[in-house]
Amino acid sequence: MRGDNNSGRLGEIHAAKYLAGNGYNVLETNYKTSFAEIDIIAKDKSGTLCFIEVKTRKNKNYGYGADFIFKSKIQKMILGAKSYIALSKFSCDIRFDIIEVYGYALRSGFVVDEINHIKNAFDV
């Protein structure tokens, strides 16, 4: 949903709800530093700290959401994760996930057709 920040933000809200409903403790949303932004930071049931990029799309006609996470974004997520860990002083396992949200905005809200959670989407 290129250029549609409202749909992207609504997708992030649904991703956070999805995580909470699956036993994750959402710690941060839209975590920003001067050089990076991470959509969601959460701890899973095992205590692993998850840094999550959310990609919202209307459909898969032009590729999966994960296809649009490029090396530069991965590098920024890693830098953001290092910053968060240093400031929060967490000492636990970490991983990087992607959540693809497929849906569309209506005047009455956002309709989600599908959510895909890709755990360990890339290694550090």
C-alpha distance (Angstrom), angle and dihedral (degrees) to the residues before:
residue distance angle dihedral
M1 . . .
R2 3.70 . .
G3 3.79 113.1 .
D4 3.79 94.9 8.9
N5 3.79 102.7 110.8
N6 3.80 93.1 171.5
S7 3.80 92.7 58.7
G8 3.79 89.8 45.7
R9 3.79 91.6 52.1
L10 3.81 91.5 46.9
G11 3.80 89.0 50.1
E12 3.81 89.5 53.6
I13 3.80 90.6 51.3
H14 3.81 90.8 52.4
A15 3.81 90.9 46.3
A16 3.83 90.4 53.5
K17 3.82 90.1 49.2
Y18 3.79 89.8 48.9
L19 3.80 90.8 52.1
A20 3.81 93.5 47.3
G21 3.80 89.8 49.2
N22 3.80 89.1 53.4
G23 3.79 96.0 53.7
Y24 3.80 100.4 -91.6
N25 3.78 121.9 138.4
V26 3.81 105.6 -136.3
L27 3.80 106.3 -144.8
E28 3.81 102.2 173.6
T29 3.77 140.0 6.9
N30 3.80 122.5 -160.9
Y31 3.78 93.5 5.3
K32 3.81 107.6 -169.4
T33 3.76 136.7 -169.1
S34 3.78 127.0 172.0
F35 3.82 89.1 -91.5
A36 3.81 106.8 28.4
E37 3.79 147.6 32.0
I38 3.78 126.9 -156.6
D39 3.80 116.8 -166.3
I40 3.81 97.7 -149.1
I41 3.79 135.4 5.1
A42 3.79 114.4 -167.1
K43 3.79 142.6 156.6
D44 3.77 117.9 -127.0
K45 3.81 125.5 -143.1
S46 3.81 91.6 -86.4
G47 3.82 92.5 53.1
T48 3.81 95.6 -105.6
L49 3.79 112.4 150.0
C50 3.82 108.3 -127.7
F51 3.79 125.4 -159.1
I52 3.77 106.9 -160.7
E53 3.78 133.8 -165.0
V54 3.80 114.9 -160.5
K55 3.79 120.5 -151.9
T56 3.79 117.0 -170.1
R57 3.78 120.4 -163.3
K58 3.79 136.4 165.4
N59 3.79 91.4 -130.7
K60 3.80 143.9 -30.2
N61 3.81 95.9 -94.7
Y62 3.81 92.1 113.6
G63 3.81 97.5 33.4
Y64 3.77 138.7 -71.1
G65 3.78 120.4 -57.0
A66 3.81 90.5 -114.4
D67 3.82 88.7 60.0
F68 3.80 88.0 70.2
I69 3.79 97.3 59.5
F70 3.76 105.2 99.0
K71 3.79 132.4 -168.6
S72 3.82 92.5 -96.5
K73 3.82 90.7 56.7
I74 3.80 91.5 47.8
Q75 3.81 90.5 51.4
K76 3.81 90.7 50.1
M77 3.80 91.3 49.0
I78 3.81 90.5 51.8
L79 3.81 91.0 50.3
G80 3.80 90.7 47.1
A81 3.81 91.0 49.0
K82 3.81 91.4 50.8
S83 3.79 89.7 50.7
Y84 3.81 92.9 48.2
I85 3.80 92.8 48.3
A86 3.81 92.0 48.5
L87 3.81 92.3 50.3
S88 3.80 97.3 40.9
K89 3.82 94.9 39.3
F90 3.80 92.4 -140.4
S91 3.78 113.8 169.2
C92 3.79 106.9 -164.1
D93 3.78 143.7 97.2
I94 3.79 115.6 -65.8
R95 3.77 135.4 -160.7
F96 3.78 139.4 177.8
D97 3.80 118.7 -125.5
I98 3.77 137.0 -179.5
I99 3.78 124.4 -147.5
E100 3.78 116.8 -161.6
V101 3.79 114.3 -158.2
Y102 3.80 117.0 -167.0
G103 3.77 115.5 -167.7
Y104 3.76 146.2 93.4
A105 3.78 140.4 -112.2
L106 3.79 123.6 -111.2
R107 3.78 128.6 -179.7
S108 3.79 87.7 -103.8
G109 3.82 95.1 50.3
F110 3.76 142.7 -72.4
V111 3.80 122.9 -45.6
V112 3.80 114.9 -149.4
D113 3.79 116.3 -153.9
E114 3.80 97.3 176.3
I115 3.81 143.0 -5.8
N116 3.81 121.1 -158.0
H117 3.80 118.8 -169.0
I118 3.80 112.7 -160.0
K119 3.80 108.9 -166.4
N120 3.81 119.7 -157.8
A121 3.79 89.7 11.3
F122 3.80 90.5 171.2
D123 3.78 138.5 1.7
V124 3.75 128.1 -123.4
